[in-house]
């Protein structure tokens, strides 16, 4: 990742300081299967944005928002999974992941798009340029597993059998001082009693539900991973919820701490940088 430019006037001051940021939105919830004809689509990952050289102004509070994960849906409910909440740092906004598709409900658009319900004409959601990728449409066959939700690193996988398809891979960042994958798409749910759920993806995307047990797993918290789609079953299983987002900033540790923060960010020093990481969902602030 590119280094941070600094034009600071005087040690510890804020005039002219720039910071590096990572802003990941909440992932979308997985979609629902029905009792006979197809698996739910995987939830799309939350939008992923990162860059250096973002200028800050001393004494001016900067708004920080951490988005929630999208809600799940129960088996045989013809509604898409819930969209993730957007995350932001000042003027930089990452859009929440799109919910996975269900019977009669297309995958939702978002930072990355939700996957499609696993039958003919199942429609996936579009991702947002510069933030994520698409959840693909379903292959032209009935009784398939759901397609995978899009991820920051790749589109979701297309279904090719009764098994749910894998979610799109996430993207890696070392801004926290540890190499971590974020914003992976959720796997699709199984399409028949012989199917298996789509595998979990890198970046916190969840696995889809297998047949019978039906339930998809949840996206990993603070990664923006998409929730897994619900698999075909006769019970009351659910899809998985999306993982919540995260906001991280850093700048060289030769410069002073912020004068105030809200939202109780974790503050660490790693690799010559001072790092602020917000994991609590909600709207917060930082002032230099």
N, C-alpha and C positions, 0 to 999 in steps of 0.2 A: 504494500500500500504506500502511496506517495507520502513523503515526509511533510511536516507542517511548516509552512512559511511563518516567520516571525519578524515583525518590524517594531517590537516593543520598545518604548522609550523608558529606560530605567528598569532595573530589576524589580519584579513583582508587580509593576503597574499593569493596567489593562488597556491603555491607549494603544491602538493598532494591533492588539492581539488577535490572532486567528486560531480556530480550533478545528479539529477533525471530528466528524460525527458518523454514527451509524444509527439509522432510524428504521425500525422494523415494526410493521403494523401487526395487529392480531390476525390469526389465521381463520379461515372460514370453517364452519361446521360441516360434517359429512352429510350426504343425502340419504334418503330412506329407500329401502327395498320394499317390494310388496310380497305377498305370500306365494307367488308363482312365476312371475315373468321377468325378473331382472334385479340386479344389485344396484344399490345406491352409489352415486358418484362421490369421489373423494373431494374433500374441501380444498379450496385453493389457498396457497400460502399468503401471508400478509406481504404487502409491498416492502421492498428492500431498497434503501438508498444510503449511500455512503460517499463521502468526499472529504477533502481537506481544504484549508484556506478560507473557512467561513469566518468573516469578521464580526467581532462583538464590540459593544460599546460599554464603557465603564459606567456603572450606576444605573443602567437600564435593565429591568427584569426581563429575562427571556423565558417565554412559555415553553414548557415541556409536557407533552401528552403521551401516555402509554395506553395503547388500545387493548380492549378486551378481546378474548377469543369468541368466535361465533358459536351460537347455540346449536345443540343437536336436535334431531327429530326422531320420533318413534317409528317402529316398523309399520309399514302399510299406510303411512300418512303421505298424501300427495302434495308435499311442500318441500321446497329446497331447504338445505341447511342454512343456518343464520350466517350473515356476513360478519367478518371480523371488524373490530373498531380501528379507525385510523390512528396512527401515531405521528407526532410532530416534534420538531425542535425549531423554534422561531418560525421562519417562513418555509421550512422544509417539511413537507407532509408526505408520508407513505400511506397508501390507501389500503384499507382492510381487505383480507382475502375473500373471494366469492364463495358462497355456500355451494355444496355439491348438489347435483340434480337428483330428482326423484321421479316416479312415474307421473307424467303430466306436468312436471316442473323442470325447466332447463337449469343447468348449472349457472351460477350467478357470475357476473363480471366483478372484477376487483383488482387488487394489486397483482395477484395471480388469479386465474379463473377457476371456478369449480368444475369438477368432472361431470360427465353425463350419466344418466340412468342407463342401465345395460340392456337396451333393446333397440330395435330399428327406430330411427328418427330421434334417438336421445341426443340432446344438444348440450354441449359444454359451454362454459363461460370464457370470455376473453380476458386476458391479462392487460396490464397497463404498461405501455412502452417505458423502458428505463427502470421498471420496478419488478416485473415478473413476467410470467408466461401463461399460455392458454391451458384450459382444461379441454381436451379434445372431444369431438362428437363421438357417439357410439358407432361401432362397426354395424353394418347392415345385416344383423341377425337378431333373432329373439333369444331370450333366456341367457344372456351373457352377463358376466360380472360388470360392474360399473367401471368407467374410465377413471384414471387418476387425476387428481387436482394438479394444477400447474404449480411450479416452484420457481424460486428466483433464478436457479441455474438452468432449468430446462422445463419444457412442457410436460404435462402428465402423459403417461403411456396410454396407447389405444388398447381397448379390450380385444381379445382374439379367441376367447373361449368362455366357459362358464366361470372361470376364475376371475376375481377382481384384478384390475390393472394397477401397477405401481404409480405412486405419485411422482411428480417431477422433483429432481434433486434441488437442494438448496444451494446457497453460496457461502463461502468461507470468509471470515474476518478474524484478524488478530488484534483488533483495536483494544480489547480488554487486557491484553497481555498473554492471552491463551488462544490458540487457534481453535475456532468454534464455527460450526455450520449453523446457518439460520435459514428460515423461510423455505422449508421443504413442503411439497404437496402431500395431501392425504391419499391413501390407497382406496380403490373402489371395493365395494362389497361383493360377495359371492352371488352368482346369478341363479344357481339351482342347488338342490341338496347335495350334489356331487362336487360343488365348487369350493374353492378356498378364497380367503380375502386377499386383496392386494397387499404387498409387502410395504412396511414403513420405509420412508425415504430419509436420506441425510438431511439435516436441518430441522428435525423435530416433527416432520410429517408423520401421521399416524397410520397404522395398518388398518385395512378394511376388515369388516366382520365376515367370518366364515359362515357357512350354512348351518342352520339349526340354532347355534348359539346366537348368531345374527349380529351381535353387538360390535360396532367398530370401536377402536380405541381413541383416546383423546390426543390431540396435538400437544407437544411438550410445552409447558409454560415458559414464557419469556424467550421463545424462539420464533414465534409467528408461524408455527407449523399448522398445516391443515388437518382437520379431523378425518378419521376413516369413515368410509361409507358403510351403511347398514347392509348386512347380508340377508338373503332370502331365508325365511324361517316362519314357523307358525306361532311363535311366542310373542313376547312384548319387548323385544330387543330395541336398541336405539343405535343411531350413528354416534360417532365421536364428536365431541366439541373441539373447536379450534384452540390452539395455544395462544396465550396472551403475547403481546409485543414487548419491545424493549427499546430504550434509548440510551446510547453510550456516547460520551464525548471525551476527548483527551487533548492535552497540550503539554509542552515540555515542563518537567518538574522544577526547573529553575525559576518558574514564575509562581506567583502567590496563589493560595487557595481562593475560591470564590468568597465574596463577603457574606452571602447568605444563599440558602437553598430551601425548598420545600419538597415533600415527597420522599424524604429520607433516602437519597441515593447512597449507594455504596461508593466510598472514595478510597482509592488505592494508588500506589505508586509502582509502576512496572516498566522496565526497559527504558528508563529515563523520561517517562511520561506520567503526568497526573491524570487519573482516570475517574470519571463520574459515570455511574451506571444506575439508571432508574428501572426498577422492576415492578413497582406497585402501579396498578392500573389507575388512571385518573389524570387530572391536569395539575401540573406543578410549576415550579419556577426555579431559575438560578440567576443570581446577580453577581457580577464581577466588580 
